[in-house]
């Protein structure tokens, strides 16, 4: 199998203070990843608020960063055949 025939899966791991995008090979090994933090906002004691645009931006940044690394290894984003999402302990 040539490098261009390989297939991969991606995972968006969106946590309480950062977002990561990981690209895995068929053996479950991480091939490329990127992580970026975002802010928690404390409106008052006991409350944590998040800016949804900031979360979306962090996802886009993490995906772009991991794909740049993936491309630098000689792969193409079209080889990523599916993406899973986990968002603060909920998974799809």
LODO-382155 format. One line per field, with one value per atom (N, C-alpha, C): residue number from 1; residue in one letter; atom name; x, y, z. Coordinates in nm, 4 decimals, always signed. Each point is the difference from the previous one (the first is absolute). Layout:
n [NUM | ...]
res [A | ...]
atom [CA | ...]
X [X | ...]
Y [Y | ...]
Z [Z | ...]
This chain:
n [1 | 1 | 1 | 2 | 2 | 2 | 3 | 3 | 3 | 4 | 4 | 4 | 5 | 5 | 5 | 6 | 6 | 6 | 7 | 7 | 7 | 8 | 8 | 8 | 9 | 9 | 9 | 10 | 10 | 10 | 11 | 11 | 11 | 12 | 12 | 12 | 13 | 13 | 13 | 14 | 14 | 14 | 15 | 15 | 15 | 16 | 16 | 16 | 17 | 17 | 17 | 18 | 18 | 18 | 19 | 19 | 19 | 20 | 20 | 20 | 21 | 21 | 21 | 22 | 22 | 22 | 23 | 23 | 23 | 24 | 24 | 24 | 25 | 25 | 25 | 26 | 26 | 26 | 27 | 27 | 27 | 28 | 28 | 28 | 29 | 29 | 29 | 30 | 30 | 30 | 31 | 31 | 31 | 32 | 32 | 32 | 33 | 33 | 33 | 34 | 34 | 34 | 35 | 35 | 35 | 36 | 36 | 36 | 37 | 37 | 37 | 38 | 38 | 38 | 39 | 39 | 39 | 40 | 40 | 40 | 41 | 41 | 41 | 42 | 42 | 42 | 43 | 43 | 43 | 44 | 44 | 44 | 45 | 45 | 45 | 46 | 46 | 46 | 47 | 47 | 47 | 48 | 48 | 48 | 49 | 49 | 49 | 50 | 50 | 50 | 51 | 51 | 51 | 52 | 52 | 52 | 53 | 53 | 53 | 54 | 54 | 54 | 55 | 55 | 55 | 56 | 56 | 56 | 57 | 57 | 57 | 58 | 58 | 58 | 59 | 59 | 59 | 60 | 60 | 60 | 61 | 61 | 61 | 62 | 62 | 62 | 63 | 63 | 63 | 64 | 64 | 64 | 65 | 65 | 65 | 66 | 66 | 66 | 67 | 67 | 67 | 68 | 68 | 68 | 69 | 69 | 69 | 70 | 70 | 70 | 71 | 71 | 71 | 72 | 72 | 72 | 73 | 73 | 73 | 74 | 74 | 74 | 75 | 75 | 75 | 76 | 76 | 76 | 77 | 77 | 77 | 78 | 78 | 78 | 79 | 79 | 79 | 80 | 80 | 80 | 81 | 81 | 81 | 82 | 82 | 82 | 83 | 83 | 83 | 84 | 84 | 84 | 85 | 85 | 85 | 86 | 86 | 86 | 87 | 87 | 87 | 88 | 88 | 88 | 89 | 89 | 89 | 90 | 90 | 90 | 91 | 91 | 91 | 92 | 92 | 92]
res [X | X | X | X | X | X | X | X | X | X | X | X | X | X | X | X | X | X | X | X | X | X | X | X | X | X | X | X | X | X | X | X | X | X | X | X | X | X | X | X | X | X | X | X | X | X | X | X | X | X | X | X | X | X | X | X | X | X | X | X | X | X | X | X | X | X | X | X | X | X | X | X | X | X | X | X | X | X | X | X | X | X | X | X | X | X | X | X | X | X | X | X | X | X | X | X | X | X | X | X | X | X | X | X | X | X | X | X | X | X | X | X | X | X | X | X | X | X | X | X | X | X | X | X | X | X | X | X | X | X | X | X | X | X | X | X | X | X | X | X | X | X | X | X | X | X | X | X | X | X | X | X | X | X | X | X | X | X | X | X | X | X | X | X | X | X | X | X | X | X | X | X | X | X | X | X | X | X | X | X | X | X | X | X | X | X | X | X | X | X | X | X | X | X | X | X | X | X | X | X | X | X | X | X | X | X | X | X | X | X | X | X | X | X | X | X | X | X | X | X | X | X | X | X | X | X | X | X | X | X | X | X | X | X | X | X | X | X | X | X | X | X | X | X | X | X | X | X | X | X | X | X | X | X | X | X | X | X | X | X | X | X | X | X | X | X | X | X | X | X | X | X | X | X | X | X]
atom [N | CA | C | N | CA | C | N | CA | C | N | CA | C | N | CA | C | N | CA | C | N | CA | C | N | CA | C | N | CA | C | N | CA | C | N | CA | C | N | CA | C | N | CA | C | N | CA | C | N | CA | C | N | CA | C | N | CA | C | N | CA | C | N | CA | C | N | CA | C | N | CA | C | N | CA | C | N | CA | C | N | CA | C | N | CA | C | N | CA | C | N | CA | C | N | CA | C | N | CA | C | N | CA | C | N | CA | C | N | CA | C | N | CA | C | N | CA | C | N | CA | C | N | CA | C | N | CA | C | N | CA | C | N | CA | C | N | CA | C | N | CA | C | N | CA | C | N | CA | C | N | CA | C | N | CA | C | N | CA | C | N | CA | C | N | CA | C | N | CA | C | N | CA | C | N | CA | C | N | CA | C | N | CA | C | N | CA | C | N | CA | C | N | CA | C | N | CA | C | N | CA | C | N | CA | C | N | CA | C | N | CA | C | N | CA | C | N | CA | C | N | CA | C | N | CA | C | N | CA | C | N | CA | C | N | CA | C | N | CA | C | N | CA | C | N | CA | C | N | CA | C | N | CA | C | N | CA | C | N | CA | C | N | CA | C | N | CA | C | N | CA | C | N | CA | C | N | CA | C | N | CA | C | N | CA | C | N | CA | C | N | CA | C | N | CA | C | N | CA | C | N | CA | C | N | CA | C | N | CA | C | N | CA | C | N | CA | C | N | CA | C]
X [+0.0850 | -0.0850 | +0.0895 | -0.0267 | +0.0774 | -0.0522 | +0.0809 | -0.0363 | -0.1322 | -0.0245 | -0.1221 | -0.1242 | +0.0188 | -0.1136 | -0.0418 | +0.0799 | -0.0316 | -0.1232 | -0.0758 | -0.1165 | +0.0177 | -0.0666 | +0.0161 | -0.1345 | -0.0070 | -0.1173 | +0.0466 | -0.0891 | +0.0308 | -0.0875 | +0.0438 | -0.0777 | +0.0135 | -0.1146 | -0.0030 | -0.0281 | +0.0951 | -0.0144 | -0.0138 | -0.1237 | -0.0277 | -0.0282 | +0.0966 | -0.0100 | -0.0382 | +0.0188 | -0.0442 | +0.0887 | +0.1231 | +0.0872 | +0.0831 | -0.0115 | +0.0749 | -0.0690 | +0.0426 | -0.0491 | +0.1198 | -0.0119 | +0.1047 | -0.0627 | +0.0772 | -0.0379 | +0.1119 | -0.0376 | +0.0966 | -0.0335 | +0.1019 | -0.0163 | +0.0669 | -0.0790 | +0.0462 | +0.0122 | +0.0985 | +0.0093 | -0.0877 | -0.0012 | -0.0892 | +0.0398 | +0.1198 | +0.0442 | -0.0295 | -0.0610 | -0.0323 | +0.1138 | +0.1043 | +0.1139 | -0.0251 | +0.0363 | -0.0143 | +0.1061 | -0.0448 | +0.0896 | +0.0279 | -0.1013 | +0.0151 | -0.1040 | +0.0317 | -0.0960 | +0.0342 | -0.0976 | +0.0207 | -0.0980 | +0.0455 | -0.0832 | +0.0057 | -0.1133 | -0.0017 | -0.0969 | +0.0388 | -0.0814 | -0.0990 | -0.1050 | -0.0938 | -0.0409 | -0.0620 | -0.0283 | -0.1291 | +0.0036 | -0.1206 | -0.0317 | -0.1266 | -0.0414 | -0.0807 | +0.0347 | -0.0641 | -0.0891 | -0.1281 | -0.0948 | -0.0224 | -0.0059 | -0.0115 | +0.0405 | +0.0137 | +0.0472 | -0.0834 | +0.0697 | -0.0669 | -0.0482 | +0.0133 | -0.0450 | +0.1212 | -0.0099 | +0.1000 | -0.0754 | +0.0389 | -0.0615 | +0.1052 | -0.0460 | +0.0889 | -0.0589 | +0.0875 | -0.0412 | -0.0064 | -0.1180 | -0.0112 | +0.0830 | +0.0182 | +0.0836 | +0.1458 | +0.0428 | +0.1372 | +0.0214 | -0.1005 | +0.0096 | +0.0114 | -0.0863 | +0.0051 | +0.1352 | +0.0491 | +0.1312 | +0.1103 | -0.0082 | +0.1030 | -0.0046 | -0.1200 | -0.0127 | +0.0630 | -0.0343 | +0.0550 | +0.1526 | +0.0531 | +0.1451 | +0.0672 | -0.0597 | +0.0579 | -0.0009 | -0.1107 | -0.0086 | +0.1033 | +0.0072 | +0.0957 | +0.1437 | +0.0335 | +0.1357 | +0.0375 | -0.0914 | +0.0282 | +0.0111 | -0.0846 | +0.0057 | +0.1289 | +0.0491 | +0.1300 | +0.1099 | -0.0007 | +0.1001 | -0.0173 | -0.1241 | -0.0328 | +0.0519 | -0.0250 | +0.0487 | +0.1519 | +0.0654 | +0.1466 | +0.0610 | -0.0800 | +0.0459 | -0.0272 | -0.0562 | -0.0236 | -0.1392 | -0.0910 | -0.1384 | -0.0895 | -0.1246 | -0.0988 | -0.1235 | -0.0624 | -0.1187 | -0.1116 | -0.0035 | -0.1036 | +0.0146 | +0.1131 | +0.0214 | -0.0666 | -0.0469 | -0.0735 | -0.1434 | -0.0423 | -0.1282 | -0.1156 | +0.0270 | -0.1068 | +0.0595 | -0.0889 | +0.0420 | -0.1004 | +0.0500 | -0.0830 | +0.0150 | -0.0987 | +0.0027 | -0.0327 | +0.0828 | -0.0338 | +0.0002 | -0.1099 | -0.0159 | -0.0336 | +0.0986 | -0.0164 | -0.0790 | +0.0487 | -0.0479 | -0.1197 | -0.0432 | -0.1052 | +0.0629 | -0.0319 | +0.0658 | -0.0989 | +0.0396 | -0.0790 | +0.0929]
Y [-0.1176 | +0.1176 | +0.1238 | +0.0910 | +0.1235 | +0.0980 | +0.0997 | +0.0997 | +0.0684 | +0.0207 | +0.0689 | -0.0878 | -0.1324 | -0.0917 | -0.0197 | +0.0485 | -0.0170 | +0.0833 | -0.0491 | +0.0735 | +0.0297 | +0.1067 | +0.0488 | +0.0428 | +0.0137 | +0.0575 | +0.1161 | +0.0966 | +0.1150 | +0.0004 | +0.0727 | +0.0143 | +0.1433 | +0.0651 | +0.1314 | -0.0246 | +0.0376 | -0.0146 | +0.1403 | +0.0401 | +0.1352 | -0.0080 | +0.0457 | -0.0117 | +0.1304 | +0.0034 | +0.1160 | +0.1224 | -0.0176 | +0.1159 | -0.0040 | -0.1077 | -0.0064 | -0.0948 | +0.0121 | -0.0861 | -0.0646 | -0.1286 | -0.0718 | -0.0665 | -0.0088 | -0.0821 | -0.0999 | -0.1275 | -0.1081 | -0.0787 | -0.0435 | -0.0817 | -0.1339 | -0.1075 | -0.1354 | -0.0838 | -0.0910 | -0.0975 | -0.1206 | -0.1004 | -0.1156 | -0.0857 | +0.0201 | -0.0734 | +0.0767 | +0.1184 | +0.0800 | +0.0869 | +0.0123 | +0.0835 | +0.1443 | +0.0950 | +0.1409 | +0.0359 | +0.0523 | +0.0406 | +0.1503 | +0.0777 | +0.1446 | +0.0516 | +0.1123 | +0.0608 | +0.1465 | +0.0725 | +0.1400 | +0.0337 | +0.0804 | +0.0382 | +0.1505 | +0.0591 | +0.1423 | +0.0241 | +0.0914 | +0.0324 | +0.1104 | +0.0070 | +0.1113 | +0.0372 | +0.1163 | +0.0577 | -0.0521 | -0.0136 | -0.0169 | +0.1368 | +0.0339 | +0.1292 | -0.0272 | +0.0683 | -0.0198 | +0.1202 | -0.0128 | +0.1106 | +0.0349 | -0.1046 | +0.0195 | -0.1305 | +0.0013 | -0.1173 | -0.1235 | -0.1069 | -0.1256 | -0.0128 | +0.1025 | -0.0021 | -0.0016 | -0.0792 | +0.0015 | +0.0175 | +0.0995 | +0.0244 | -0.0137 | -0.0399 | -0.0164 | +0.0741 | +0.0588 | +0.0707 | -0.1021 | -0.0250 | -0.1031 | +0.0307 | +0.1263 | +0.0358 | -0.0345 | +0.0225 | -0.0343 | -0.1513 | -0.0771 | -0.1466 | -0.0401 | +0.0543 | -0.0319 | +0.0381 | +0.1178 | +0.0425 | -0.0958 | -0.0492 | -0.0925 | -0.1323 | -0.0446 | -0.1229 | +0.0207 | +0.1118 | +0.0279 | +0.0113 | +0.0637 | +0.0149 | -0.1353 | -0.0830 | -0.1315 | -0.0884 | -0.0001 | -0.0799 | +0.0485 | +0.1299 | +0.0550 | -0.0336 | +0.0126 | -0.0289 | -0.1459 | -0.0905 | -0.1426 | -0.0357 | +0.0602 | -0.0289 | +0.0533 | +0.1145 | +0.0492 | -0.1011 | -0.0510 | -0.1005 | -0.1265 | -0.0437 | -0.1181 | +0.0167 | +0.1171 | +0.0282 | -0.0012 | +0.0524 | +0.0042 | -0.1398 | -0.0982 | -0.1392 | -0.0715 | +0.0737 | -0.0564 | -0.0559 | +0.0284 | -0.0468 | +0.1144 | -0.0343 | +0.0979 | -0.0138 | +0.1124 | -0.0027 | -0.0870 | -0.0203 | -0.0856 | -0.1457 | -0.0349 | -0.1357 | -0.0222 | +0.1070 | -0.0115 | -0.0346 | -0.1209 | -0.0505 | +0.0212 | +0.0268 | +0.0317 | +0.0790 | +0.0705 | +0.0800 | -0.0220 | -0.0312 | -0.0100 | +0.1268 | +0.0281 | +0.1206 | -0.0374 | +0.0481 | -0.0071 | +0.1420 | +0.0394 | +0.1362 | -0.0047 | +0.0304 | +0.0062 | -0.1185 | -0.1183 | -0.1308 | -0.0548 | +0.0636 | -0.0554 | -0.0346 | -0.1145 | -0.0490 | -0.0279 | +0.0365 | -0.0366 | -0.0562]
Z [+0.0000 | +0.0000 | +0.0000 | -0.0916 | -0.0046 | +0.1044 | +0.0284 | +0.0995 | -0.0357 | -0.1284 | -0.0421 | +0.0111 | +0.0175 | +0.0146 | +0.1456 | +0.0936 | +0.1414 | +0.0371 | +0.0975 | +0.0488 | +0.1489 | +0.0444 | +0.1358 | +0.0551 | +0.1311 | +0.0651 | +0.0868 | +0.0172 | +0.0826 | +0.1236 | +0.1010 | +0.1224 | +0.0496 | +0.0180 | +0.0634 | +0.1477 | +0.0840 | +0.1448 | +0.0576 | +0.0245 | +0.0468 | +0.1497 | +0.0796 | +0.1447 | +0.0678 | +0.1296 | +0.0778 | -0.0176 | -0.0445 | -0.0170 | -0.1279 | -0.0777 | -0.1251 | -0.0976 | -0.1241 | -0.1067 | -0.0671 | -0.0293 | -0.0736 | -0.1213 | -0.1061 | -0.1137 | -0.0197 | -0.0021 | -0.0148 | -0.1260 | -0.0711 | -0.1191 | +0.0276 | -0.0142 | +0.0311 | -0.1259 | +0.0007 | -0.1081 | +0.0336 | -0.0869 | +0.0200 | +0.1193 | +0.0523 | +0.1187 | +0.1293 | -0.0143 | +0.1179 | +0.0487 | -0.0787 | +0.0375 | -0.0441 | +0.0839 | -0.0352 | -0.1029 | -0.1122 | -0.1081 | +0.0085 | +0.0336 | +0.0114 | +0.0993 | +0.0643 | +0.0932 | +0.0184 | +0.0522 | +0.0349 | +0.1122 | +0.0942 | +0.1145 | +0.0180 | +0.0352 | +0.0332 | +0.1155 | +0.0861 | +0.1168 | -0.0335 | +0.0800 | -0.0079 | +0.1419 | +0.0126 | +0.1309 | +0.0626 | +0.1307 | +0.0801 | +0.0595 | +0.0046 | +0.0547 | +0.1270 | +0.1067 | +0.1291 | +0.0302 | -0.0342 | +0.0149 | +0.1470 | +0.0821 | +0.1444 | +0.0669 | +0.1287 | +0.0739 | -0.0353 | -0.0363 | -0.0314 | -0.1436 | -0.0807 | -0.1393 | -0.0929 | -0.1034 | -0.1069 | -0.1303 | -0.0770 | -0.1298 | -0.1082 | -0.1179 | -0.1143 | -0.1185 | -0.0774 | -0.1206 | -0.1136 | -0.0562 | -0.1045 | -0.1240 | -0.0315 | -0.1156 | +0.0286 | +0.1233 | +0.0384 | -0.0064 | +0.0408 | -0.0105 | -0.1464 | -0.0851 | -0.1428 | -0.0595 | +0.0337 | -0.0496 | +0.0440 | +0.1243 | +0.0491 | -0.0753 | -0.0369 | -0.0793 | -0.1375 | -0.0638 | -0.1327 | +0.0044 | +0.1032 | +0.0151 | +0.0224 | +0.0850 | +0.0285 | -0.1249 | -0.0740 | -0.1228 | -0.1014 | -0.0196 | -0.0967 | +0.0385 | +0.1283 | +0.0454 | -0.0187 | +0.0343 | -0.0172 | -0.1476 | -0.0827 | -0.1441 | -0.0622 | +0.0471 | -0.0490 | +0.0310 | +0.1221 | +0.0392 | -0.0834 | -0.0173 | -0.0799 | -0.1431 | -0.0594 | -0.1352 | -0.0063 | +0.1040 | +0.0011 | +0.0042 | +0.0423 | +0.0031 | -0.1325 | -0.0964 | -0.1320 | -0.0223 | +0.0895 | -0.0126 | -0.0464 | -0.0325 | -0.0437 | +0.0873 | +0.0332 | +0.0869 | -0.0570 | -0.1314 | -0.0597 | +0.0427 | +0.0583 | +0.0501 | +0.1355 | +0.0641 | +0.1262 | -0.0370 | +0.0317 | -0.0486 | +0.0963 | +0.1251 | +0.0951 | +0.1159 | +0.0701 | +0.1153 | +0.1121 | +0.1182 | +0.1193 | +0.0813 | +0.0812 | +0.0828 | +0.1440 | +0.0913 | +0.1401 | +0.0535 | +0.0617 | +0.0486 | +0.1483 | +0.0815 | +0.1447 | +0.0541 | -0.0307 | +0.0470 | -0.0763 | -0.1076 | -0.0844 | -0.1337 | -0.0555 | -0.1199 | -0.1119 | -0.1230 | -0.1194 | -0.1051]
